[in-house]
């Protein structure tokens, strides 16, 4: 189902950096339009720094393009957001 998410991401009119992160997320989306890549993985995919990816994710969430849900391991430590 990534193709539906990717088609949607292409249709969104936002600045290049945010669009690239959104496209990377869309490329990994499952049938529920959900994914949980780490920021380092997104950084590698987009050739952007981790801090730039983090800022883009924050902006995308603030602007209503994505929703993030914190995830935790069994020991209580954080892992990538869904």
C-alpha positions as CSV (number, residue, x, y, z in Angstrom):
1,X,0.0,0.0,0.0
2,X,3.0,2.3,0.0
3,X,2.0,3.4,-3.5
4,X,-1.1,5.1,-2.2
5,X,0.8,6.9,0.6
6,X,3.5,7.8,-1.9
7,X,1.0,9.2,-4.4
8,X,-0.6,11.3,-1.6
9,X,2.9,12.6,-0.5
10,X,3.7,13.6,-4.1
11,X,0.4,15.7,-4.2
12,X,1.3,17.7,-1.1
13,X,2.7,21.1,-1.7
14,X,5.4,21.6,1.0
15,X,9.1,22.6,1.0
16,X,11.6,20.2,-0.4
17,X,13.1,18.9,2.9
18,X,9.8,18.2,4.5
19,X,8.5,16.6,1.3
20,X,11.5,14.3,1.1
21,X,11.0,13.1,4.7
22,X,7.2,12.6,3.9
23,X,8.0,10.6,0.8
24,X,10.4,8.4,2.8
25,X,7.7,7.8,5.3
26,X,5.2,7.1,2.6
27,X,7.5,4.7,0.9
28,X,7.6,2.5,4.1
29,X,3.9,2.8,4.9
30,X,1.9,-0.4,5.4
31,X,-1.8,-1.0,4.5
32,X,-2.8,1.1,7.5
33,X,-0.6,4.0,6.3
34,X,1.6,3.4,9.3
35,X,5.4,3.0,9.6
36,X,8.0,3.3,12.3
37,X,11.5,4.1,10.9
38,X,14.1,5.6,13.1
39,X,15.4,9.1,12.5
40,X,18.8,7.7,11.6
41,X,17.3,5.5,8.9
42,X,15.3,8.5,7.6
43,X,18.5,10.5,7.7
44,X,20.3,7.9,5.6
45,X,17.4,7.7,3.1
46,X,17.1,11.4,2.6
47,X,20.8,12.4,2.9
48,X,19.8,14.9,5.6
49,X,21.2,15.2,9.1
50,X,19.3,13.6,11.9
51,X,18.6,17.0,13.4
52,X,17.1,18.2,10.1
53,X,15.0,15.0,9.9
54,X,13.8,15.6,13.5
55,X,12.8,19.2,12.7
56,X,11.0,18.1,9.5
57,X,9.1,15.4,11.4
58,X,8.1,17.9,14.1
59,X,6.9,20.4,11.4
60,X,5.0,17.7,9.5
61,X,3.3,16.7,12.8
62,X,2.5,20.3,13.7
63,X,1.1,21.0,10.3
64,X,-1.2,17.9,10.4
65,X,0.5,15.8,7.7
66,X,1.5,13.0,10.1
67,X,0.6,11.7,13.5
68,X,3.3,10.2,15.8
69,X,2.7,7.7,18.6
70,X,5.5,7.0,21.0
71,X,6.6,3.4,21.2
72,X,8.4,1.7,24.1
73,X,10.4,-1.6,24.5
74,X,9.4,-4.1,27.1
75,X,12.1,-2.7,29.4
76,X,10.4,0.8,29.1
77,X,13.1,2.4,26.9
78,X,12.0,4.4,23.9
79,X,12.2,3.1,20.4
80,X,11.1,4.7,17.1
81,X,7.7,6.4,16.9
82,X,4.9,4.9,14.9
